[in-house]
Amino acid sequence: MRAAVPGRVYLLAVLLTLVLALAGCSVGSSYATTPLSPYPTTAATSSTAASTATTSTPATSAPACDPATATQTYAALSSLAGVNSPRIAEIKKRGYLIAGVSADTLLLGARNAQTGVIEGFDIDLVHELAKAILGDASKVQLVVITAAQRLPKLQDGSLDVVARNMTMTCTRWQSIAFSAEYYHAGQKVLVRKGMTASTLDALATAKARVCAPTGTTSMDKLASFVPKGAVAVSAATHTGCLQLFQQGQVDAITGDDTVLAGLAAQDPYAVVPAGQQAITAEPYGLGFTTGDKVFVQYANRLLEDMKADGRWKAVYDRWLAGPLGPAPTPPAAAYGRA
């Protein structure tokens, strides 16, 4: 399924991608560099996944549920002042917010190679939360995690919040809590320019190899196309998928349109086909541990304020307007969870 590109040209494309990555394809940030946690040695890194690609049979998809239930969260507080929350008290005593983020998802959370700073849409939300709690947006420790680590790291209490393009689902609500929806994405596919198969249905018919990260709803959806002929290949991150794609070990990548836009920006031979319809709804929420409902309500108040006063649009314009177009209306919060 490799595109008809001479081997030497294809190799140059890979080298060009690496140069672009080193150049840091994003805007510099004024936020100070923060301590970072490396990927644990027991988890596959993107480079390991790239060098030891294997075809996997993903876990079966989570049971379907009413989308309104999946996005329903706790009512926002009336004010950010005078909040009595154990977690917020702990953050204030500690002096900084601990957030689980991505460092290789361009546009959402990626390290700028020129400055060393992790930046993106999700990262800006983290800094807004730190500013609201501590009065200083820079008082954040960013802990780099994979998609599969999002729930475990919240459940063990080592993180205050996860801001890593995490889709709100009924199954995930069973082990963590979510803020109100802060962005509405949709799952699509990325292929090589000139490739005729440009949907998961067409890729399945062609028995194509399609990559998605472990522990994601993208992999869950890809699993449903395996019986139709798709070959599902897993990696620790979408960057791992991009490496496999560039090495010719997979024919396509599937994921949220936000993530794929960042991948396409790093590879001149990759494209998210125009006019492609999203095959899923991916409502993003900030992740929290269970047991401190007030902290979630506090975050919901902040998100309401950001949507109302223009800060949400400013963050969108900074990171997503270029590849995805003008800012949509911010997603409305769904309250009512007890």
Secondary structure, 3 states (H helix, E strand, C coil): CCCCCCHHHHHHHHHHHHHHHHHCCCCCCCCCCCCCCCCCCCCCCHHHHHHCCCECCCCCCCCCCCHHHHCEECCCCCCCCCCCCHHHHHHHHHCCEEEEECCEECCCEEECCCCCCEECHHHHHHHHHHHHHHCCCCCEEEEECCHHHHHHHHHCCCCCEECCCCECCHHHHCCCEECCCCEEECEEEEEECCCCCCCHHHHHHCCCEEEEECCCHHHHHHHCCCCCCCEEEEECCHHHHHHHHHCCCCCEEEEEHHHHHHHHCCCCCEECCCCCCCCCCEEECCEECCCCHHHHHHHHHHHHHHHHHCHHHHHHHHHCHHHHCCCCCCCCCEECCC
